[in-house]
Amino acid sequence: MKILVIGPSWVGDMVMSQSLYITLKRLHPRAELHVMAPAWCCALLERMPEVDRAIVMPLGHGDFRLAERYRLGRELAKEGYDWAIVQPNSLKSALIPLFAGIKRRTGWKGESRYGLLNDLRSNKTDFPLMVERYVSLAYPGVQMKDNHCLPELPWPALRVDPNNQQQALTELALTTDRPILSLCPGAEFGPAKRWPEQYYAEVARHQIEQGAQVWIFGSAKDIPVAEAIKHYLPAKMQQYCHILAGRTSLHQAIDLMALSAAVVSNDSGLMHIAAALQRPLVGIYGSTSPQYTPPLAERVAVVHTDIECRPCFKRECPLVHLKCLKELPAEQVLSAIARLSDPSLIPTRR
């Protein structure tokens, strides 16, 4: 069997997608699995041993371009795929498998994709977690309708490249002589996911006092936040705080984060990467909820406030006050880090 998956566009969603790919290979060990995704996600696909080929999607997130999608579909028709699985819910994401002439095309109903998909699933509410919705697509629809409980739900597990890891340490003049606390203070979704930098700095200061060093990860957009965190630290501590935001490729970020003694992250793609690396992780939730996209790992502490208006799932606080983040003190995160450092306090997976 030869399978084409149209993958998601967000880093966190792509990490969770590995659960689907693992399931497909368990159900069909001899299948050849190809995944089409944006270029920025291909570094993740290359760290997933289940994926035989990553295909770059050249079109942007909101780019329809029907003629180009037809051309891509006809080009992929040469591969002779037996099955296509479409993870995104948009109408346009289902066009390429149709144009490729793939006979079996599976996905959620989404934007009324009747005809575009012929294995159409409509019982999404039976699967409250996003990862469950992904994994369920690997099973026959009739089976899922009769039995809403998935037989198994494997967690993502990204592969680490030791050679690339060492090269990144050398290139960025980093050492591992002190335990590493990794901070991921950015969030592409919007400010309603970003814990204040002053609070991150308080966590960093405490851990440096305990003998750790701090690495701050993120994209170039997160450099101002990373610099603010470092600025809030006492001058004598700043030598132990290293800003990696905007300085690493995704491959390097994966390999360097794998060295962390602990990771503190907003609900973001990097949070899911840390979980897939099985690093002790504190996940901070503001406007979103771990009931839909929790980090999938054993050593995880999820922290959030319980104010009445959360989760609102908004990019910006509709009430302007951002209390869901501002009322979450650094002490709560530090307490979570302490619990993670003692494995006997971590609940085991059922």
Phi, psi and omega in degrees: 000144177237122188242134172249128174247129170270108188273170180284172185258345183264143183301312181299318178296322180293322176300312180296335179297336180302331177299322175295315184294321176299316181297316179300318181288332176287322180283329183226075187303332183263004181288151173258122187249120175246141180233127176260127183204164176301156185304322184292345177267347185294331176299324176292315181300326179290344177261010178249108184297341181286339185269119181278333180205132174259127180248124182286127172275112186281351183264143181287172186303317182254019186268112183279295174042073185304316182298320180291323177294323177296317180298316179297319179297316180293326177294318180287340178301332180295339182283340179067047180292143177268335189208137174238137175239125183252110182282316178296160183264357186284154177297316185296332180291341181269356185286318185299314176300325177295312180294336178280354178072027181283124190292319181253120185229111189252142175176173176283157186304319175054230182276060177048061188270037178299132181092318177291320175247136179249001170236075191267126180257137182232002184261045184302325183294345176288347184234093187292333180269142177301319182296328176293321179295323177294308186296325182299336180292344179281345184255154177302139183300322180297318179299318181291327179293322182279333183223100185287346181273120180292139179302323178202159180223085181293146180268151176299149178209099183280145179276140179255140179255103183300323180294315178295325178299313181294320178298320179294320177301316181293313183299324184261007178056046179255153175230167178244027183285344173238147177304146188254123168258117178264132177246137178234082189272001181267173174193113181298332184301319181151173185296340180287000174250355190260112174296140184302142182295332177298323180288320175301318180297323178296319176296316180299314180301314180299316183289325176295321176300331180274003176102010181268171167240163185236129173246129181252116183262160176154182178270180178300331179295338184267001181301314179302320179293317179298318179294324178295318178301313180296321181296326181288345180283149172303147185305320184290342180267344187297336178295340181262007180246119186243121180273111178256352180302128180078000184249353183238150166283169178295323175303312181295319179299319179299311185290324179285320179296333179297345180271358187291139169282332176198155179231135172242125188214145165294169174291098187207176176300321180294329175299316181289329174295315179301320178296318181290344174267000179060037176273143172305124194226131169254115180260123184258123182246129175254265184281348182256181187226137174289354177287348181247315182228065180286154171293134187259090180196167181285308189267076183230137170237120178261129180236143177195165173274169180240034180290157191300326188273359178252149001274137178256345179060029178263150177289323177235147183297117181293341178259000174074341189279339181054035182296333181298338178254318184290335180267012175258101187284158178299328181301326180292321178289318178298321177297321179294320177299317180298319178296320181294335181285348178246099184304334182292344180265358183265124179295139180274157181290135179279000000 
